[in-house]
Amino acid sequence: MTILLTVLGILLFAVGLLISIAWHELGHLSTAKLFGIRVPQYMVGFGPTIWSRNKGETEYGIKAIPMGGYIRMIGMFPPGEDGRIEARSTSPWRGMIEDARTAAFEELKPGDENRLFYTRKPWKRVIVMFAGPFMNLVLAVAIFLGVAMTFGFSTQTTEVAGVQKCVISQSENRDTCAKGDPVSPAQAAGLQKGDKIVAFNGQPVADWTTLSNHIRETIGPATITVERDGTQQVLHATLAKNMVAEKNADGEVVPDKYVPAGYLGFAAKTEILPLSFTDSVDRMGDMIQNGVESIVALPSKIPDLWNAAFSDGERKNDSPVGVVGAARISGEVMNLDAPAQNLFAMFMMLLAGFNLSLFLFNMLPLLPLDGGHIAGALWESLRRTVAKVFRRPDPGPFDVAKLMPVAYVVAGIFICFTLLVLVADIVNPVKIS
């Protein structure tokens, strides 16, 4: 049964991956056709074609390796300065440029002269190249908001799940009371499991964050209003000063850092609760911010990845994960002992995170990524605007093909990084904790 559920999870992720890629390429396809650019091919995957069908002037198909996709647009690069497009140089770097230029025109047909990608205004080319990553962002946001507002997330509440019997510094990393430990304020005040705290020092509290902040800010006498057996009771406690986990500006716990603060001594009950639209948008914003920070931090993760793949290094929970690793996680999700709706929500969040990563990664201003083509179009627009302002001759289209040697280097780096992540995902995978 375990193997069957794992295979099911991997297959579901593969389907979600294909849908995400097809959705991405649909953004490029629809906007390219909107602006009159001829698109001979729309393909999901790489390698041998396993299915295709021609509709109109475009061939739609699925290839054997579901690791990406593409659409082929006519005239991605302008002709050379002499107007020729065929490769004719013995220089390897120049040959890369001319090969790219030749490929951009290899399916040119009579009447296509006005349907070339590079002949479109820069703002139209920006829209075409941005539309693909934007579709992934739309899908990520839609999935995230749907899960957050209908299913919800694990959230600490103001209900008491348990009472600590004594005061223990959280930096000591122990749960058992030792001789000489003082009685916890919660225990002394008579707080009980199942109590719901509705007010602190006479101020209503509706969520854990507010209650936690009040407790941390208070050292000494305090009143705690609780609901118990349908009635409200006021308890009197004297909060102790204790070393507790430090929190950052977003209210998140900072690992392995502790600060002196007020301490009551109880565990809050955790429930899965739907979020409001505003809270969902805020949480989505945090997710995007974390994604950007993760992209920026990728180079710093390489040593740990190498150690995890080729030595006895630990694979950290925030380590980069590739398609294989994400598929393995999806398989693990299906084997968790949890209600079906929980598993579905976790799977959808995994898919949302994947689509967000696709958006952020493709927006890097580097060829051959979409962001590289966007940067080229914006640079062309700037050059032409400056020339117009200073009444200089129009410099013409920016020849992105001249950057193809750099694109090959970037692609080589990406391939090496992808292979490193692949090895780490196989021999030392990230696991659900």
Wavefront OBJ file of the C-alpha trace (Angstrom):
o trace
v 0.000 0.000 0.000
v 2.871 2.352 0.838
v 4.456 1.835 -2.588
v 1.097 2.319 -4.306
v 0.433 5.600 -2.476
v 3.952 6.822 -3.209
v 3.546 6.084 -6.925
v 0.146 7.800 -6.851
v 1.679 10.905 -5.259
v 4.456 11.009 -7.862
v 1.972 10.592 -10.717
v -0.228 13.364 -9.338
v 2.772 15.678 -9.143
v 3.764 14.757 -12.720
v 0.262 15.683 -13.905
v 0.398 18.934 -11.945
v 3.832 19.649 -13.436
v 2.560 19.104 -16.989
v -0.440 21.348 -16.364
v 1.813 24.064 -14.933
v 4.150 23.917 -17.935
v 1.266 23.885 -20.421
v -0.302 26.834 -18.582
v 3.020 28.733 -18.763
v 3.433 28.154 -22.494
v -0.218 29.039 -23.091
v 0.590 32.544 -21.822
v 3.333 32.905 -24.441
v 1.181 31.341 -27.180
v -1.962 33.406 -26.623
v -0.166 36.766 -26.484
v 2.064 35.926 -29.456
v -0.986 35.110 -31.560
v -2.722 38.222 -30.225
v 0.085 40.356 -31.654
v 0.180 38.493 -34.973
v 3.404 36.536 -34.435
v 3.461 33.180 -36.189
v 3.928 30.246 -33.814
v 4.727 26.950 -35.612
v 5.021 24.841 -32.436
v 3.556 24.569 -28.935
v 5.231 21.737 -27.019
v 5.024 20.470 -23.445
v 8.186 18.593 -22.501
v 11.468 17.896 -24.282
v 12.915 15.005 -26.255
v 11.014 12.727 -28.655
v 7.449 13.717 -29.495
v 4.946 11.149 -28.211
v 1.815 12.944 -29.446
v 1.101 15.956 -31.640
v -1.677 17.460 -33.678
v -1.731 20.329 -36.155
v -4.409 22.936 -35.730
v -4.241 25.920 -38.019
v -0.628 27.018 -38.410
v 0.544 25.553 -35.063
v 1.602 22.033 -34.109
v 0.505 21.149 -30.555
v 2.247 18.258 -28.858
v 3.596 16.442 -25.804
v 7.178 15.218 -25.588
v 8.640 12.356 -23.595
v 10.519 14.274 -20.867
v 8.214 16.483 -18.729
v 11.006 18.830 -17.634
v 9.880 21.983 -19.411
v 8.238 23.178 -22.576
v 8.437 25.774 -25.302
v 6.711 27.556 -28.139
v 8.587 28.270 -31.347
v 8.096 31.818 -32.626
v 9.360 32.996 -36.014
v 12.067 35.675 -35.949
v 13.125 35.651 -32.313
v 16.355 37.430 -33.365
v 16.917 40.093 -36.041
v 19.110 39.401 -39.116
v 22.804 40.255 -38.995
v 24.072 43.701 -39.861
v 24.419 42.664 -43.508
v 20.848 41.367 -43.576
v 21.875 37.715 -43.870
v 20.628 35.050 -41.512
v 22.620 31.917 -42.408
v 25.588 30.764 -40.343
v 28.863 31.595 -42.087
v 31.591 32.029 -39.438
v 34.362 29.680 -38.304
v 34.595 31.400 -34.893
v 32.891 29.209 -32.249
v 31.450 32.215 -30.390
v 30.314 33.913 -33.591
v 28.954 30.566 -34.744
v 26.683 30.407 -31.690
v 25.234 33.786 -32.597
v 24.665 32.857 -36.227
v 23.227 29.430 -35.367
v 20.668 31.110 -33.108
v 19.840 33.601 -35.855
v 19.470 30.837 -38.430
v 17.162 28.818 -36.137
v 14.950 31.865 -35.667
v 14.283 31.996 -39.428
v 14.474 28.329 -40.429
v 10.686 27.994 -40.799
v 10.186 31.341 -42.501
v 7.469 31.225 -45.141
v 6.311 33.741 -47.731
v 4.163 36.338 -46.003
v 5.932 35.971 -42.649
v 7.955 39.150 -43.118
v 5.416 41.086 -41.042
v 4.877 38.325 -38.483
v 8.348 38.143 -36.956
v 8.843 38.427 -33.208
v 11.663 40.974 -33.382
v 9.587 43.342 -35.569
v 7.031 43.861 -32.799
v 7.328 46.918 -30.592
v 9.331 46.338 -27.407
v 6.273 46.609 -25.155
v 4.556 43.852 -27.102
v 7.607 41.603 -26.822
v 7.735 42.276 -23.080
v 4.108 41.187 -22.773
v 4.707 38.005 -24.794
v 7.724 36.980 -22.704
v 6.191 38.033 -19.387
v 2.900 36.238 -20.065
v 4.397 32.793 -19.453
v 5.805 33.409 -15.953
v 2.754 35.534 -15.147
v 0.496 32.551 -15.798
v 2.478 30.578 -13.206
v 2.106 33.444 -10.732
v -1.651 33.562 -11.338
v -1.913 29.804 -10.796
v 0.198 29.969 -7.616
v -1.892 32.805 -6.164
v -5.180 31.126 -7.101
v -4.162 27.815 -5.500
v -2.768 29.492 -2.390
v -5.801 31.714 -1.798
v -8.130 28.790 -2.476
v -6.391 26.584 0.096
v -5.977 29.395 2.638
v -9.592 30.593 2.524
v -11.374 27.236 2.251
v -9.132 24.784 4.104
v -6.768 26.994 6.110
v -3.483 26.511 7.897
v -2.341 25.157 11.221
v -2.892 28.046 13.636
v -2.286 28.465 17.357
v -5.433 29.512 19.236
v -6.135 30.975 22.670
v -7.360 27.606 23.967
v -5.124 25.854 26.501
v -3.732 22.518 25.300
v -1.663 21.875 28.407
v -0.212 23.605 31.475
v 3.498 23.616 32.302
v 4.003 22.661 35.949
v 7.187 24.675 36.494
v 9.241 27.502 35.018
v 11.872 26.135 32.621
v 14.044 28.365 30.473
v 13.353 27.504 26.831
v 17.078 27.731 26.144
v 17.620 24.642 28.338
v 15.753 22.428 25.860
v 14.050 20.189 28.451
v 10.460 19.456 29.438
v 10.875 17.712 32.798
v 10.816 19.798 35.957
v 13.921 19.611 38.122
v 14.194 20.036 41.860
v 14.189 23.704 42.720
v 12.265 24.838 39.610
v 9.562 27.352 40.653
v 5.882 26.573 40.014
v 4.705 28.057 36.730
v 2.365 31.090 36.966
v -0.285 29.203 34.957
v -0.201 26.250 37.352
v -0.338 28.535 40.406
v -3.263 30.509 38.951
v -5.325 27.365 38.308
v -5.289 27.471 34.493
v -6.595 24.163 33.079
v -6.480 22.249 29.822
v -9.504 23.212 27.712
v -9.744 26.764 29.081
v -10.195 29.388 26.387
v -8.523 32.702 27.229
v -10.778 35.539 26.119
v -9.146 38.510 27.874
v -5.800 39.475 29.396
v -5.714 42.260 32.005
v -9.249 43.163 30.968
v -8.353 43.514 27.255
v -10.163 41.110 24.879
v -7.895 38.728 22.939
v -9.170 36.944 19.847
v -5.979 35.369 18.521
v -2.771 33.800 19.737
v -0.478 36.526 18.412
v -2.206 39.221 20.475
v -2.282 37.048 23.596
v 1.365 36.028 23.188
v 2.465 39.649 22.860
v 0.549 40.629 26.013
v 2.156 37.795 27.973
v 5.656 38.647 26.759
v 5.214 42.306 27.705
v 3.990 41.535 31.227
v 6.138 40.601 34.248
v 4.227 40.572 37.519
v 0.502 40.493 38.453
v -2.077 40.001 35.709
v -5.707 38.928 35.344
v -6.666 36.197 32.886
v -10.289 35.782 31.843
v -11.131 32.281 30.639
v -14.189 30.439 29.366
v -14.631 27.157 31.254
v -17.692 24.914 31.049
v -19.699 27.673 29.392
v -18.968 30.359 31.965
v -16.297 33.033 32.290
v -13.865 33.043 35.177
v -11.146 35.522 36.135
v -7.844 34.017 37.244
v -5.065 35.929 38.961
v -1.487 35.134 38.005
v 1.938 36.594 38.655
v 3.894 36.255 35.435
v 7.559 35.309 35.814
v 10.551 36.594 33.895
v 11.966 33.793 31.776
v 14.179 33.180 28.743
v 11.837 32.559 25.822
v 12.275 32.177 22.065
v 13.010 35.422 20.245
v 10.572 36.565 17.555
v 11.306 38.704 14.513
v 9.268 41.658 13.239
v 6.836 39.263 11.512
v 6.160 37.377 14.741
v 8.117 34.316 13.629
v 10.380 32.443 16.035
v 14.105 33.022 15.468
v 15.879 29.629 15.772
v 18.303 29.203 18.700
v 17.874 32.757 19.995
v 16.270 33.637 23.328
v 15.293 36.842 25.117
v 14.006 37.639 28.637
v 10.242 38.201 28.650
v 7.056 37.563 30.598
v 6.146 33.902 31.040
v 2.812 32.270 31.928
v 3.549 28.607 31.233
v 1.002 26.867 28.998
v 0.801 25.374 25.503
v -1.677 26.820 23.035
v -3.944 24.449 21.145
v -3.298 24.214 17.411
v -6.155 23.983 14.913
v -6.489 24.199 11.156
v -8.449 27.384 10.520
v -9.405 29.160 7.269
v -7.922 32.614 6.804
v -9.728 35.770 5.791
v -8.992 37.251 2.362
v -6.768 39.938 3.904
v -4.814 37.449 6.012
v -4.490 35.137 3.009
v -3.066 37.945 0.872
v -0.620 38.843 3.670
v 0.473 35.213 3.940
v 0.849 35.039 0.158
v 3.022 38.149 0.290
v 5.239 36.455 2.867
v 5.462 33.400 0.617
v 6.581 35.539 -2.346
v 9.126 37.365 -0.186
v 10.525 34.065 1.051
v 10.690 32.854 -2.542
v 12.681 35.896 -3.640
v 15.060 35.482 -0.707
v 15.506 31.807 -1.595
v 16.393 32.657 -5.217
v 18.950 35.229 -4.036
v 20.420 32.719 -1.581
v 20.817 29.897 -4.147
v 24.593 30.378 -4.669
v 25.187 30.145 -0.917
v 23.368 26.789 -0.846
v 25.802 25.083 -3.237
v 28.399 23.993 -0.614
v 25.718 22.376 1.568
v 24.198 20.707 -1.511
v 27.581 19.333 -2.513
v 28.227 17.983 0.967
v 24.753 16.443 1.102
v 25.216 14.807 -2.307
v 28.796 13.578 -2.126
v 29.684 13.323 1.565
v 27.956 12.902 4.914
v 26.571 16.440 5.009
v 23.089 17.074 6.376
v 20.344 17.922 3.876
v 18.740 20.979 5.420
v 14.993 21.615 5.255
v 15.533 24.872 3.325
v 17.796 23.167 0.786
v 16.863 23.685 -2.912
v 14.687 20.891 -4.284
v 14.330 19.879 -7.919
v 11.538 18.164 -9.807
v 12.623 14.717 -8.591
v 12.781 15.900 -4.985
v 9.374 17.572 -5.231
v 7.909 14.377 -6.706
v 9.358 12.368 -3.803
v 7.841 14.796 -1.322
v 4.501 14.414 -3.094
v 4.819 10.652 -2.676
v 5.571 11.085 1.032
v 2.546 13.358 1.440
v 0.267 10.598 0.158
v 1.616 8.252 2.858
v 0.962 10.571 5.794
v -1.556 9.409 8.396
v -3.907 12.362 7.935
v -7.404 13.048 6.582
v -7.730 13.115 2.799
v -8.516 16.856 2.774
v -5.257 17.541 4.636
v -3.278 15.560 2.086
v -5.028 17.352 -0.778
v -4.257 20.752 0.761
v -0.583 19.830 1.230
v -0.325 18.615 -2.360
v -1.920 21.790 -3.701
v 0.435 23.939 -1.620
v 3.375 21.992 -3.067
v 2.054 22.740 -6.551
v 1.554 26.410 -5.666
v 5.145 26.646 -4.420
v 6.410 25.035 -7.615
v 4.540 27.548 -9.777
v 5.796 30.457 -7.694
v 9.355 29.164 -8.164
v 8.783 28.958 -11.932
v 7.670 32.591 -11.971
v 10.571 33.901 -9.899
v 13.208 31.823 -11.686
v 12.025 32.778 -15.175
v 12.029 36.467 -14.256
v 15.806 36.478 -13.738
v 17.195 38.899 -16.379
v 19.414 36.246 -17.944
v 19.200 34.501 -21.287
v 17.873 31.987 -22.171
v 15.222 32.682 -19.501
v 12.151 34.798 -20.256
v 13.570 37.560 -18.088
v 16.589 37.813 -20.402
v 14.365 38.497 -23.421
v 12.377 41.018 -21.378
v 15.597 42.799 -20.409
v 16.640 42.903 -24.072
v 13.324 44.440 -25.147
v 13.469 47.033 -22.358
v 17.050 47.951 -23.305
v 15.992 48.392 -26.932
v 13.118 50.634 -25.872
v 15.498 52.735 -23.764
v 18.003 53.077 -26.612
v 15.335 54.146 -29.080
v 13.793 56.599 -26.623
v 17.167 58.209 -25.917
v 17.902 58.411 -29.648
v 14.535 60.054 -30.268
v 14.994 62.598 -27.465
v 18.453 63.609 -28.709
v 17.358 63.413 -32.373
v 19.784 60.693 -33.252
v 19.273 57.949 -35.868
v 17.121 55.044 -34.749
v 19.547 52.346 -33.492
v 17.118 49.629 -34.627
v 16.301 46.362 -32.837
v 18.624 45.220 -30.081
v 20.344 42.070 -31.332
v 19.735 39.622 -28.494
v 21.468 36.938 -30.567
v 24.811 38.567 -29.730
v 24.256 37.487 -26.138
v 23.922 33.814 -27.052
v 27.481 32.918 -25.927
v 26.579 34.302 -22.500
v 23.291 32.404 -22.669
v 25.162 29.146 -23.261
v 27.361 29.824 -20.247
v 24.309 30.605 -18.098
v 22.544 27.492 -19.394
v 25.629 25.433 -18.569
v 25.653 26.759 -15.002
v 21.939 26.014 -14.633
v 22.428 22.485 -15.966
v 25.273 21.818 -13.524
v 23.214 23.175 -10.640
v 20.215 21.096 -11.719
v 22.347 17.943 -11.851
v 23.748 18.691 -8.381
v 20.226 19.099 -6.990
v 19.157 15.920 -8.803
v 21.946 13.873 -7.193
v 21.148 15.331 -3.763
v 17.427 14.587 -4.266
v 18.259 10.952 -5.021
v 20.946 10.111 -2.457
v 20.001 12.501 0.362
v 16.472 13.817 -0.203
v 14.618 16.459 1.763
v 11.965 14.703 3.846
v 8.765 15.857 5.466
v 9.365 16.601 9.134
l 1 2 3 4 5 6 7 8 9 10 11 12 13 14 15 16 17 18 19 20 21 22 23 24 25 26 27 28 29 30 31 32 33 34 35 36 37 38 39 40 41 42 43 44 45 46 47 48 49 50 51 52 53 54 55 56 57 58 59 60 61 62 63 64 65 66 67 68 69 70 71 72 73 74 75 76 77 78 79 80 81 82 83 84 85 86 87 88 89 90 91 92 93 94 95 96 97 98 99 100 101 102 103 104 105 106 107 108 109 110 111 112 113 114 115 116 117 118 119 120 121 122 123 124 125 126 127 128 129 130 131 132 133 134 135 136 137 138 139 140 141 142 143 144 145 146 147 148 149 150 151 152 153 154 155 156 157 158 159 160 161 162 163 164 165 166 167 168 169 170 171 172 173 174 175 176 177 178 179 180 181 182 183 184 185 186 187 188 189 190 191 192 193 194 195 196 197 198 199 200 201 202 203 204 205 206 207 208 209 210 211 212 213 214 215 216 217 218 219 220 221 222 223 224 225 226 227 228 229 230 231 232 233 234 235 236 237 238 239 240 241 242 243 244 245 246 247 248 249 250 251 252 253 254 255 256 257 258 259 260 261 262 263 264 265 266 267 268 269 270 271 272 273 274 275 276 277 278 279 280 281 282 283 284 285 286 287 288 289 290 291 292 293 294 295 296 297 298 299 300 301 302 303 304 305 306 307 308 309 310 311 312 313 314 315 316 317 318 319 320 321 322 323 324 325 326 327 328 329 330 331 332 333 334 335 336 337 338 339 340 341 342 343 344 345 346 347 348 349 350 351 352 353 354 355 356 357 358 359 360 361 362 363 364 365 366 367 368 369 370 371 372 373 374 375 376 377 378 379 380 381 382 383 384 385 386 387 388 389 390 391 392 393 394 395 396 397 398 399 400 401 402 403 404 405 406 407 408 409 410 411 412 413 414 415 416 417 418 419 420 421 422 423 424 425 426 427 428 429 430 431 432 433
